[in-house]
């Protein structure tokens, strides 16, 4: 258990618990299971998006285009559903994943093959993908009455007290956790950001690993495109505007190092939930939207300072730990 819940995760979980208890004193019922399940459901899309962002940041990169990817993919599948209502939902979800992955692959190729800094690439594609959404829709909206009931209602369907949207986030968390901790690709993500030189000597293609990190981030953004449109029952060009900053904030608050190689799935999920609690609670206790922004910004700055202090100590270097273990086994 201590390997899963490290000190940073325990601290963040404690802070979230204190916030929930504090807000409950001002807003009775805030800590009730039904309300907490609603907060988790509201945060589900951010959790999924942040996990993709985490994979990219672990390789010492960043993806500023995830929200634009979400907007374009959401618009595309909404228009496809409106034009072809007979298409099965499973096909639309696969299309959303595919479109998102292709947009992520474009980012990855530009970073990998052309050596352009990730922040420059994704800042450019952020604008391009938003523009593509406008060109595709002609600036028009796709409203609820144009979408099929199955398309709209599936993520909202309750199962064991939680909507399918929330269960989707749970499934993605489990899949990404296994991938990060039990697969070569997950270890390669940590190694590529933690010690790129050693990773190359160990036979890891750092550029290819970074490329697939962008593909994963794009695919999850594409899935979020469908989930967002179905949840809010509308598709337009500016959906999720600024949401890329929330995804980065969730990872930073959760302990993912912007220098690469350090971070965890549990921490990222807790970082997203922290933002979810803040955003759900502050309006309830009548805090001004301007103060909400200020508080969120202050939390991000504090998280970055905390990370910087923690990074003075040696971080998690997968290759070093694996090599030490192999040496001990060989000498034994």
NUVO-896536 format. One record per residue (C-alpha): x, y, z; residue in three letters. Coordinates in steps of 0.02 Angstrom, whole numbers, padded with zeros to 5 digits. Each point is the difference from the previous one (the first is absolute). Layout:
BEGIN
<<X,Y,Z>,"ala">;
...
//
This chain:
BEGIN
<<00000,00000,00000>,"unk">;
<<00143,00120,00038>,"unk">;
<<00062,-00023,-00177>,"unk">;
<<-00168,00058,-00067>,"unk">;
<<-00035,00140,00123>,"unk">;
<<00164,00092,00016>,"unk">;
<<00020,00152,00113>,"unk">;
<<-00057,00123,-00133>,"unk">;
<<-00159,-00098,-00034>,"unk">;
<<-00038,-00020,00185>,"unk">;
<<00024,00187,00028>,"unk">;
<<-00112,00045,-00147>,"unk">;
<<-00134,-00123,00055>,"unk">;
<<00005,00078,00173>,"unk">;
<<-00017,00175,-00071>,"unk">;
<<-00151,-00053,-00104>,"unk">;
<<-00080,-00079,00154>,"unk">;
<<00028,00158,00101>,"unk">;
<<-00074,00107,-00140>,"unk">;
<<-00154,-00111,-00010>,"unk">;
<<-00023,00009,00188>,"unk">;
<<00025,00188,00000>,"unk">;
<<-00121,00031,-00142>,"unk">;
<<-00128,-00113,00085>,"unk">;
<<-00004,00119,00148>,"unk">;
<<-00053,00140,-00118>,"unk">;
<<-00108,-00105,-00117>,"unk">;
<<-00091,-00141,00090>,"unk">;
<<-00011,-00156,-00107>,"unk">;
<<00161,00036,-00095>,"unk">;
<<00083,-00156,00072>,"unk">;
<<-00147,-00115,-00033>,"unk">;
<<00044,-00151,-00110>,"unk">;
<<-00121,00054,-00135>,"unk">;
<<00080,00171,-00015>,"unk">;
<<00177,-00070,00004>,"unk">;
<<-00049,-00122,-00139>,"unk">;
<<-00064,00150,-00098>,"unk">;
<<00166,00091,00024>,"unk">;
<<00095,-00153,-00060>,"unk">;
<<-00114,-00012,-00151>,"unk">;
<<00023,00185,-00039>,"unk">;
<<00189,-00024,00010>,"unk">;
<<00005,-00159,-00104>,"unk">;
<<00043,00085,-00164>,"unk">;
<<00140,00098,00082>,"unk">;
<<00069,-00160,00077>,"unk">;
<<00007,-00087,-00169>,"unk">;
<<00077,00151,-00086>,"unk">;
<<00128,00023,00140>,"unk">;
<<00057,-00181,-00013>,"unk">;
<<00042,00029,-00184>,"unk">;
<<00088,00161,00045>,"unk">;
<<00097,-00093,00134>,"unk">;
<<00069,-00124,-00128>,"unk">;
<<00065,00145,-00105>,"unk">;
<<00074,00098,00146>,"unk">;
<<00091,-00155,00063>,"unk">;
<<00102,00006,-00161>,"unk">;
<<00049,00181,00035>,"unk">;
<<-00128,00068,-00124>,"unk">;
<<-00168,00088,00011>,"unk">;
<<-00162,-00006,-00101>,"unk">;
<<-00092,00166,-00011>,"unk">;
<<-00115,-00063,-00137>,"unk">;
<<-00103,-00127,00100>,"unk">;
<<-00150,00115,00023>,"unk">;
<<00002,00049,-00185>,"unk">;
<<00012,-00184,-00044>,"unk">;
<<-00149,-00032,00113>,"unk">;
<<-00099,00141,-00084>,"unk">;
<<00035,-00058,-00178>,"unk">;
<<-00033,-00183,00037>,"unk">;
<<-00158,00040,00097>,"unk">;
<<-00064,00106,-00143>,"unk">;
<<00043,-00134,-00127>,"unk">;
<<-00090,-00142,00089>,"unk">;
<<-00149,00111,00043>,"unk">;
<<-00021,00050,-00183>,"unk">;
<<00023,-00181,-00053>,"unk">;
<<-00134,-00056,00122>,"unk">;
<<-00118,00136,-00061>,"unk">;
<<00029,-00044,-00184>,"unk">;
<<00000,-00189,00023>,"unk">;
<<-00108,-00043,00150>,"unk">;
<<00006,-00185,-00043>,"unk">;
<<00186,-00015,00036>,"unk">;
<<00028,-00106,00158>,"unk">;
<<00068,00092,00150>,"unk">;
<<00149,-00119,00009>,"unk">;
<<00051,00053,-00175>,"unk">;
<<-00011,00184,00047>,"unk">;
<<00108,-00028,00154>,"unk">;
<<00131,-00092,-00104>,"unk">;
<<-00003,00143,-00125>,"unk">;
<<00024,00125,00142>,"unk">;
<<00149,-00098,00066>,"unk">;
<<00071,-00013,-00176>,"unk">;
<<-00017,00185,-00040>,"unk">;
<<00076,00048,00167>,"unk">;
<<00144,-00121,-00025>,"unk">;
<<00036,00069,-00174>,"unk">;
<<00004,00179,00066>,"unk">;
<<00114,-00056,00140>,"unk">;
<<00111,-00092,-00126>,"unk">;
<<00020,00162,-00099>,"unk">;
<<00069,00083,00156>,"unk">;
<<00112,-00149,00035>,"unk">;
<<00071,-00005,-00176>,"unk">;
<<00041,00184,00000>,"unk">;
<<00090,-00018,00167>,"unk">;
<<00086,-00165,-00044>,"unk">;
<<00049,00019,-00182>,"unk">;
<<00025,00188,-00014>,"unk">;
<<00065,00031,00176>,"unk">;
<<-00117,00148,00031>,"unk">;
<<-00025,00039,00186>,"unk">;
<<-00164,-00078,00061>,"unk">;
<<-00066,00163,00071>,"unk">;
<<00021,00085,-00170>,"unk">;
<<-00079,-00145,-00096>,"unk">;
<<-00152,-00017,00112>,"unk">;
<<-00025,00187,00015>,"unk">;
<<-00012,00003,-00189>,"unk">;
<<-00112,-00153,-00017>,"unk">;
<<-00112,00070,00138>,"unk">;
<<-00047,00140,-00118>,"unk">;
<<-00005,-00113,-00153>,"unk">;
<<-00117,-00128,00079>,"unk">;
<<-00117,00137,00062>,"unk">;
<<00000,00072,-00176>,"unk">;
<<-00037,-00172,-00072>,"unk">;
<<-00150,-00014,00116>,"unk">;
<<-00065,00167,-00064>,"unk">;
<<00027,-00049,-00182>,"unk">;
<<-00083,-00169,00027>,"unk">;
<<-00155,00074,00082>,"unk">;
<<-00004,00167,-00090>,"unk">;
<<-00015,00080,00171>,"unk">;
<<-00167,-00087,00032>,"unk">;
<<-00051,-00093,00156>,"unk">;
<<-00060,-00179,00011>,"unk">;
<<-00140,00000,00128>,"unk">;
<<-00080,-00137,00104>,"unk">;
<<-00150,-00022,-00115>,"unk">;
<<00117,-00042,-00145>,"unk">;
<<00085,-00142,00095>,"unk">;
<<-00072,-00173,00032>,"unk">;
<<-00060,-00050,00175>,"unk">;
<<00128,-00141,00009>,"unk">;
<<00142,00120,-00042>,"unk">;
<<-00055,00121,00136>,"unk">;
<<-00063,-00112,00137>,"unk">;
<<00126,-00143,00008>,"unk">;
<<00132,00093,00105>,"unk">;
<<-00139,00062,00115>,"unk">;
<<-00073,-00172,00033>,"unk">;
<<00016,-00048,00183>,"unk">;
<<00087,-00162,00049>,"unk">;
<<00024,-00041,00184>,"unk">;
<<-00035,00180,00045>,"unk">;
<<00128,00077,-00118>,"unk">;
<<-00028,00054,-00182>,"unk">;
<<00090,-00095,-00139>,"unk">;
<<00106,00156,-00023>,"unk">;
<<00073,-00024,00174>,"unk">;
<<00027,-00187,-00029>,"unk">;
<<00090,00041,-00162>,"unk">;
<<00122,00108,00098>,"unk">;
<<00025,-00143,00125>,"unk">;
<<00037,-00121,-00143>,"unk">;
<<00124,00120,-00081>,"unk">;
<<00088,00026,00167>,"unk">;
<<00021,-00187,00024>,"unk">;
<<00062,-00026,-00179>,"unk">;
<<00126,00143,00010>,"unk">;
<<00058,-00056,00173>,"unk">;
<<00037,-00175,-00066>,"unk">;
<<00084,00072,-00154>,"unk">;
<<00112,00116,00102>,"unk">;
<<00052,-00129,00128>,"unk">;
<<-00004,-00167,-00092>,"unk">;
<<00051,00030,-00181>,"unk">;
<<00159,00044,-00093>,"unk">;
<<-00084,00154,-00073>,"unk">;
<<-00038,00068,00173>,"unk">;
<<00179,-00026,00057>,"unk">;
<<00062,00079,-00161>,"unk">;
<<-00104,00156,00035>,"unk">;
<<00082,00022,00170>,"unk">;
<<00174,-00040,-00066>,"unk">;
<<-00015,00117,-00151>,"unk">;
<<-00037,00148,00112>,"unk">;
<<00101,-00049,00153>,"unk">;
<<00164,-00041,-00088>,"unk">;
<<-00009,00007,-00191>,"unk">;
<<00185,-00041,-00023>,"unk">;
<<-00010,-00158,00105>,"unk">;
<<-00163,-00045,-00087>,"unk">;
<<00088,00003,-00169>,"unk">;
<<00140,-00111,00065>,"unk">;
<<-00133,-00120,00065>,"unk">;
<<-00074,-00014,-00175>,"unk">;
<<-00149,00115,00024>,"unk">;
<<-00042,00111,-00149>,"unk">;
<<-00038,00163,00091>,"unk">;
<<-00073,00085,-00153>,"unk">;
<<-00116,-00146,-00039>,"unk">;
<<-00054,-00010,00182>,"unk">;
<<-00042,00185,00001>,"unk">;
<<-00097,-00023,-00163>,"unk">;
<<-00109,-00137,00075>,"unk">;
<<-00026,00107,00156>,"unk">;
<<-00077,00133,-00111>,"unk">;
<<-00105,-00133,-00088>,"unk">;
<<-00066,-00061,00168>,"unk">;
<<-00037,00178,00055>,"unk">;
<<-00090,00034,-00164>,"unk">;
<<-00103,-00159,00009>,"unk">;
<<-00059,00039,00176>,"unk">;
<<-00040,00179,-00054>,"unk">;
<<-00103,-00072,-00142>,"unk">;
<<-00097,-00110,00121>,"unk">;
<<-00028,00154,00108>,"unk">;
<<-00068,00088,-00154>,"unk">;
<<-00146,-00122,-00009>,"unk">;
<<-00024,-00002,00189>,"unk">;
<<-00004,00191,00010>,"unk">;
<<-00125,00021,-00141>,"unk">;
<<-00116,-00135,00067>,"unk">;
<<00012,00065,00178>,"unk">;
<<-00041,00181,-00042>,"unk">;
<<-00112,-00043,-00150>,"unk">;
<<00079,00129,-00115>,"unk">;
<<00149,00016,-00117>,"unk">;
<<00076,00166,-00051>,"unk">;
<<00172,00066,-00045>,"unk">;
<<00049,00068,00170>,"unk">;
<<-00045,-00148,00110>,"unk">;
<<00130,-00038,00133>,"unk">;
<<00089,00165,-00032>,"unk">;
<<00146,00012,00121>,"unk">;
<<-00024,-00179,00059>,"unk">;
<<00177,-00043,-00053>,"unk">;
<<00060,00108,00146>,"unk">;
<<-00109,-00098,00120>,"unk">;
<<00076,-00163,-00061>,"unk">;
<<00175,00067,00028>,"unk">;
<<-00050,00069,00171>,"unk">;
<<-00069,-00169,00053>,"unk">;
<<00163,-00088,-00043>,"unk">;
<<00109,00132,00085>,"unk">;
<<-00107,00000,00157>,"unk">;
<<00006,-00189,-00003>,"unk">;
<<00190,00001,00007>,"unk">;
<<00048,-00029,-00182>,"unk">;
<<00165,00087,-00034>,"unk">;
<<00004,00119,-00148>,"unk">;
<<00182,-00053,-00020>,"unk">;
<<-00057,-00177,-00041>,"unk">;
<<00022,-00171,00076>,"unk">;
<<-00095,00026,00164>,"unk">;
<<-00186,-00022,00034>,"unk">;
<<-00136,-00126,00032>,"unk">;
<<-00174,-00043,-00060>,"unk">;
<<-00073,00011,00176>,"unk">;
<<00077,00172,00024>,"unk">;
<<-00071,00062,-00165>,"unk">;
<<-00174,-00063,00044>,"unk">;
<<00009,00085,00170>,"unk">;
<<00061,00160,-00082>,"unk">;
<<-00152,-00001,-00115>,"unk">;
<<-00117,-00038,00146>,"unk">;
<<00077,00144,00098>,"unk">;
<<-00045,00119,-00141>,"unk">;
<<-00172,-00081,-00012>,"unk">;
<<-00035,00028,00185>,"unk">;
<<00060,00181,-00010>,"unk">;
<<-00104,00040,-00154>,"unk">;
<<-00157,-00082,00070>,"unk">;
<<00016,00073,00175>,"unk">;
<<00048,00182,-00027>,"unk">;
<<-00162,00048,-00091>,"unk">;
<<-00102,-00089,00135>,"unk">;
<<00076,00108,00137>,"unk">;
<<-00023,00158,-00105>,"unk">;
<<00180,00032,-00046>,"unk">;
<<00020,00122,-00146>,"unk">;
<<00053,-00077,-00166>,"unk">;
<<00151,00117,00000>,"unk">;
<<00054,-00068,00169>,"unk">;
<<-00026,-00176,-00066>,"unk">;
<<00126,00035,-00137>,"unk">;
<<00121,00079,00124>,"unk">;
<<-00013,-00146,00120>,"unk">;
<<00026,-00127,-00139>,"unk">;
<<00153,00095,-00063>,"unk">;
<<00073,00013,00175>,"unk">;
<<-00020,-00187,00025>,"unk">;
<<00091,-00036,-00163>,"unk">;
<<00146,00114,00048>,"unk">;
<<00013,-00083,00171>,"unk">;
<<-00002,-00171,-00083>,"unk">;
<<00141,00050,-00118>,"unk">;
<<00103,00065,00148>,"unk">;
<<-00033,-00161,00095>,"unk">;
<<00053,-00103,-00151>,"unk">;
<<00158,00103,-00024>,"unk">;
<<00052,-00030,00180>,"unk">;
<<-00037,-00186,-00015>,"unk">;
<<00101,-00012,-00160>,"unk">;
<<00157,00054,00091>,"unk">;
<<00000,-00177,00067>,"unk">;
<<00032,-00142,-00122>,"unk">;
<<-00156,-00044,-00097>,"unk">;
<<-00061,-00167,-00059>,"unk">;
<<00120,-00065,-00132>,"unk">;
<<-00068,-00164,-00066>,"unk">;
<<00160,-00052,-00089>,"unk">;
<<00109,00024,00154>,"unk">;
<<-00119,-00098,00112>,"unk">;
<<-00016,-00140,-00126>,"unk">;
<<00188,-00009,-00026>,"unk">;
<<00031,-00009,00189>,"unk">;
<<-00127,-00139,00018>,"unk">;
<<00077,-00098,-00145>,"unk">;
<<00174,00020,00075>,"unk">;
<<-00058,-00062,00170>,"unk">;
<<-00082,-00152,-00078>,"unk">;
<<00156,-00038,-00101>,"unk">;
<<00117,00010,00150>,"unk">;
<<-00118,-00105,00105>,"unk">;
//
